[in-house]
Amino acid sequence: MMMKNGWLCFCVMMFSMAFFGTFRAQAQSQKAVIINQGALVYTEADFDAPVLTELSAGQIFNISLKQKGPFYKIRIKKGVVGWIADNDLRVAKGGKLPPLKAADKEKTPEAKEEKNRFPEKKRVRSFYASRYRGPLFSYLTYSEKTMGKERHHNMNFVGARVAGPNTMFSGDLRTDAEFLFHSGAPDYYQKYTGYPASGWIFITDFIFETASPQSKWHMTTFGFGPMFKYTHYQTSLLQNGREVAYSLDDMTLGAVFDVGLHFRILETYALRFNVKYYWEKTQYWGGALTFGFPF
């Protein structure tokens, strides 16, 4: 009888020691979640100590309440403990583990496997919300009032265009800025004076655009805005039997109306055809072809 009571007391004592030992260990630990894939566990609280193992993002372990420098003591499994840097984990607050942030979730093995199986498609802005800039070629039925009458000459221009929202103004307002340049003087100067003429023409305009209809691959825009033209010519006239050189400069303000047809190429580039009507001292038409690069 005494032997049975002795074994009973021994079993109760061992159970109590195990229970209170576990309770004490739990009371001196806290939960934490690993946030970095391949987090290193060291045998000592030292970055130069041997590495015990590597952990995966998303795993949950018990760690010590207190730190030793930048390290927490971590229980890998029963009878195996090590040290882990505090920047490799997040500690539970109020007994609740903090959820992994989006950046942390991407580090887990499951997320990486999912990403490899289903590669994420690059997000592409809508055509209307995209901004483009690039070179253009323009053809104008150019005219101006000079030498006593309105004169006309069809001319080629080269230049650049910047178009889209949030270019000249912050926000979703869509604008189009065009810069045109022609080297040389219109032919009617030579025809009228009998002498070769040189010079250049610069035209720029700024348009507020509206798009309708619009889709992922094409859209139609229309708009209007101010324009500015500056011309500089060098020509000559015969006066009193001798040639006299003249320099002619002129600045003009006006308005321009535009209709454009846009096409998106390979989800990246843009091709634009547009027709413009220029209204200044004279009126004339123009057409342009632009190749746009996103920015």
C-alpha positions as CSV (number, residue, x, y, z in Angstrom):
1,M,0.0,0.0,0.0
2,M,2.8,2.3,0.9
3,M,4.5,1.4,-2.4
4,K,1.4,2.3,-4.4
5,N,1.0,5.6,-2.6
6,G,4.7,6.3,-3.3
7,W,4.3,5.7,-7.0
8,L,1.2,7.9,-7.1
9,C,3.0,10.8,-5.3
10,F,5.9,10.4,-7.7
11,C,3.7,10.6,-10.8
12,V,1.8,13.6,-9.4
13,M,5.1,15.4,-8.7
14,M,6.5,14.7,-12.2
15,F,3.3,15.9,-13.8
16,S,3.3,19.0,-11.7
17,M,6.9,19.7,-12.6
18,A,6.2,19.2,-16.3
19,F,3.0,21.3,-16.2
20,F,4.5,24.2,-14.2
21,G,7.7,24.0,-16.2
22,T,5.8,24.3,-19.5
23,F,3.6,27.1,-18.0
24,R,6.7,29.0,-16.8
25,A,8.4,28.6,-20.2
26,Q,5.2,29.9,-21.9
27,A,5.0,32.8,-19.5
28,Q,8.5,33.7,-20.4
29,S,8.0,33.6,-24.2
30,Q,5.9,35.2,-26.8
31,K,4.7,34.5,-30.3
32,A,6.4,35.9,-33.4
33,V,6.0,35.4,-37.2
34,I,9.0,35.3,-39.5
35,I,8.8,38.0,-42.2
36,N,12.0,37.4,-44.3
37,Q,12.5,34.3,-46.4
38,G,15.7,32.6,-45.4
39,A,16.0,34.2,-42.0
40,L,19.1,32.9,-40.3
41,V,19.1,31.4,-36.8
42,Y,22.5,31.5,-35.0
43,T,23.8,29.3,-32.3
44,E,24.8,32.4,-30.3
45,A,23.6,36.0,-30.2
46,D,26.3,37.0,-32.6
47,F,26.2,37.5,-36.4
48,D,29.6,35.8,-36.6
49,A,28.3,32.7,-34.8
50,P,27.6,29.5,-36.7
51,V,24.2,29.3,-38.5
52,L,21.9,26.8,-36.9
53,T,19.2,26.8,-39.6
54,E,17.2,29.0,-42.0
55,L,13.5,29.8,-41.6
56,S,10.7,30.6,-44.1
57,A,8.6,33.7,-44.1
58,G,5.2,33.1,-42.5
59,Q,6.4,30.6,-40.0
60,I,5.4,31.1,-36.3
61,F,7.6,30.4,-33.3
62,N,8.0,31.2,-29.6
63,I,10.7,33.7,-28.8
64,S,12.0,35.2,-25.6
65,L,10.4,38.3,-24.0
66,K,13.7,40.1,-23.7
67,Q,16.4,40.7,-26.3
68,K,20.1,40.3,-26.1
69,G,21.3,43.1,-28.2
70,P,19.5,42.9,-31.6
71,F,18.7,39.2,-31.0
72,Y,15.7,37.2,-29.6
73,K,16.1,33.6,-28.4
74,I,13.9,31.4,-30.5
75,R,12.6,27.8,-30.0
76,I,12.9,26.0,-33.3
77,K,11.6,22.7,-31.9
78,K,11.6,20.8,-28.7
79,G,15.1,20.9,-27.3
80,V,16.5,23.1,-30.1
81,V,16.9,26.8,-29.5
82,G,18.9,29.5,-31.2
83,W,19.1,33.3,-31.8
84,I,17.4,35.3,-34.5
85,A,17.8,39.0,-35.4
86,D,14.8,41.3,-34.6
87,N,14.5,42.6,-38.1
88,D,13.6,39.0,-39.3
89,L,10.3,38.8,-37.4
90,R,7.3,40.5,-36.1
91,V,6.2,40.1,-32.5
92,A,2.6,39.4,-31.4
93,K,0.8,42.3,-29.8
94,G,-1.8,41.6,-27.2
95,G,-1.5,37.9,-27.9
96,K,-2.4,38.4,-31.5
97,L,0.0,37.9,-34.3
98,P,0.2,40.9,-36.7
99,P,-0.9,40.1,-40.3
100,L,1.8,39.9,-42.9
101,K,2.1,43.0,-45.0
102,A,1.7,42.8,-48.7
103,A,5.5,43.1,-49.2
104,D,6.1,40.3,-46.6
105,K,3.5,38.0,-48.2
106,E,5.4,38.2,-51.5
107,K,8.4,36.6,-49.7
108,T,6.7,33.4,-48.6
109,P,7.4,30.2,-50.6
110,E,3.7,29.9,-51.4
111,A,3.6,33.4,-52.9
112,K,6.8,32.8,-54.9
113,E,5.4,29.5,-56.3
114,E,2.1,31.2,-57.2
115,K,4.0,34.0,-58.9
116,N,6.0,31.5,-61.0
117,R,2.9,29.6,-61.9
118,F,0.9,32.7,-62.9
119,P,3.3,35.5,-63.8
120,E,1.8,38.9,-63.0
121,K,0.9,40.8,-66.1
122,K,2.3,44.3,-66.3
123,R,-0.3,46.9,-65.4
124,V,-0.9,49.2,-68.3
125,R,-2.4,52.7,-68.1
126,S,-5.5,53.4,-70.2
127,F,-4.7,55.0,-73.5
128,Y,-6.4,58.3,-72.5
129,A,-4.5,58.5,-69.2
130,S,-1.1,57.8,-70.9
131,R,1.4,60.5,-71.7
132,Y,3.5,60.6,-74.9
133,R,6.2,62.7,-76.5
134,G,8.0,62.3,-79.7
135,P,8.9,63.6,-83.2
136,L,6.4,64.7,-85.8
137,F,6.1,65.5,-89.5
138,S,3.6,68.2,-90.6
139,Y,2.3,69.5,-93.9
140,L,0.7,73.0,-93.9
141,T,-1.2,74.9,-96.6
142,Y,0.7,77.9,-95.3
143,S,-0.3,81.4,-96.0
144,E,0.5,84.9,-94.8
145,K,-0.2,88.5,-95.7
146,T,3.0,90.0,-97.1
147,M,4.1,92.3,-100.0
148,G,0.6,93.8,-100.4
149,K,-1.5,90.6,-100.6
150,E,-2.3,87.2,-99.1
151,R,0.1,84.6,-100.5
152,H,0.1,80.8,-100.2
153,H,2.7,78.0,-100.4
154,N,2.4,74.4,-99.2
155,M,5.2,73.6,-96.8
156,N,6.7,70.8,-94.8
157,F,7.5,71.2,-91.1
158,V,9.3,69.0,-88.6
159,G,9.0,69.2,-84.8
160,A,7.9,67.6,-81.6
161,R,4.8,67.0,-79.6
162,V,4.0,66.4,-75.9
163,A,0.5,65.2,-75.2
164,G,-1.5,63.6,-72.3
165,P,-2.8,64.4,-68.8
166,N,-0.6,65.9,-66.1
167,T,1.9,67.4,-68.6
168,M,1.6,71.2,-68.5
169,F,-1.0,71.2,-65.7
170,S,-1.3,68.9,-62.7
171,G,-4.2,66.6,-62.7
172,D,-6.3,64.7,-65.2
173,L,-6.6,67.6,-67.7
174,R,-5.4,66.4,-71.1
175,T,-3.4,68.8,-73.2
176,D,-1.4,68.8,-76.4
177,A,1.6,71.0,-77.1
178,E,3.1,71.1,-80.6
179,F,6.3,72.7,-81.8
180,L,6.9,73.1,-85.6
181,F,9.9,74.4,-87.5
182,H,10.6,75.1,-91.1
183,S,14.0,76.1,-92.5
184,G,13.8,78.4,-95.4
185,A,11.5,81.1,-96.8
186,P,8.3,80.5,-98.8
187,D,8.8,80.4,-102.6
188,Y,6.7,83.5,-103.2
189,Y,9.4,85.8,-101.8
190,Q,11.8,84.7,-104.6
191,K,9.1,84.9,-107.2
192,Y,8.1,88.4,-106.2
193,T,11.6,89.9,-105.6
194,G,13.6,87.9,-108.2
195,Y,16.2,87.2,-105.6
196,P,16.7,84.0,-103.4
197,A,15.3,84.3,-99.9
198,S,16.3,82.5,-96.7
199,G,15.0,82.3,-93.2
200,W,12.9,80.1,-90.9
201,I,9.4,79.7,-89.5
202,F,8.5,78.6,-85.9
203,I,4.9,77.7,-84.9
204,T,3.7,76.4,-81.6
205,D,0.3,75.8,-80.2
206,F,-1.3,74.5,-77.0
207,I,-4.5,72.6,-77.1
208,F,-7.0,71.4,-74.5
209,E,-8.2,68.0,-75.6
210,T,-11.3,65.8,-75.1
211,A,-11.4,62.2,-76.2
212,S,-14.5,60.5,-77.6
213,P,-14.8,57.7,-78.4
214,Q,-11.8,56.0,-76.7
215,S,-10.7,52.4,-76.1
216,K,-7.6,50.5,-75.0
217,W,-6.1,50.5,-78.5
218,H,-7.4,53.7,-80.2
219,M,-9.2,57.0,-79.6
220,T,-10.4,60.1,-81.3
221,T,-9.6,63.6,-79.8
222,F,-10.7,67.1,-80.6
223,G,-9.9,70.4,-79.0
224,F,-8.7,74.0,-79.5
225,G,-6.3,76.5,-78.0
226,P,-3.9,79.4,-78.6
227,M,-1.1,79.4,-81.2
228,F,2.0,81.6,-81.7
229,K,4.0,82.1,-84.9
230,Y,7.4,83.8,-85.4
231,T,8.9,84.2,-88.9
232,H,12.4,85.5,-89.9
233,Y,13.3,86.0,-93.5
234,Q,16.3,87.5,-95.4
235,T,15.5,88.7,-98.8
236,S,16.6,91.4,-101.3
237,L,15.0,94.0,-103.6
238,L,16.3,95.9,-106.6
239,Q,16.3,99.6,-105.7
240,N,17.9,102.4,-107.9
241,G,19.7,99.8,-110.0
242,R,21.3,98.0,-107.1
243,E,20.3,95.0,-104.8
244,V,19.3,96.0,-101.2
245,A,19.0,93.3,-98.5
246,Y,16.1,93.3,-96.1
247,S,15.4,91.4,-92.9
248,L,11.8,90.6,-92.2
249,D,10.6,89.5,-88.8
250,D,7.0,89.0,-87.7
251,M,5.2,87.7,-84.6
252,T,1.5,86.5,-84.7
253,L,-1.0,85.2,-82.2
254,G,-4.0,83.2,-83.1
255,A,-6.1,80.1,-82.4
256,V,-6.0,76.5,-83.6
257,F,-8.6,73.7,-83.8
258,D,-7.6,70.1,-83.9
259,V,-9.0,66.6,-84.5
260,G,-6.7,63.6,-83.9
261,L,-6.9,59.9,-84.4
262,H,-4.6,57.9,-82.1
263,F,-3.4,54.3,-82.2
264,R,-1.6,52.4,-79.4
265,I,1.2,50.1,-80.6
266,L,2.4,47.1,-78.6
267,E,0.8,48.6,-75.4
268,T,3.7,51.0,-75.3
269,Y,4.0,53.4,-78.2
270,A,1.5,55.7,-79.9
271,L,0.9,56.7,-83.5
272,R,-1.2,59.9,-84.1
273,F,-2.7,61.4,-87.2
274,N,-4.2,64.8,-86.7
275,V,-5.7,67.7,-88.8
276,K,-5.5,71.3,-87.7
277,Y,-7.1,74.5,-88.7
278,Y,-5.0,77.6,-88.0
279,W,-6.8,81.0,-87.5
280,E,-4.5,84.0,-87.3
281,K,-4.0,86.9,-89.8
282,T,-4.7,84.3,-92.4
283,Q,-6.3,80.9,-92.2
284,Y,-4.8,77.6,-93.4
285,W,-5.0,73.9,-92.8
286,G,-2.4,71.4,-91.6
287,G,-1.9,67.7,-91.1
288,A,0.7,65.9,-88.9
289,L,2.0,62.4,-88.2
290,T,3.5,61.8,-84.7
291,F,5.3,58.8,-83.2
292,G,5.0,59.0,-79.4
293,F,7.1,57.5,-76.6
294,P,5.6,57.1,-73.2
295,F,7.0,59.0,-70.2
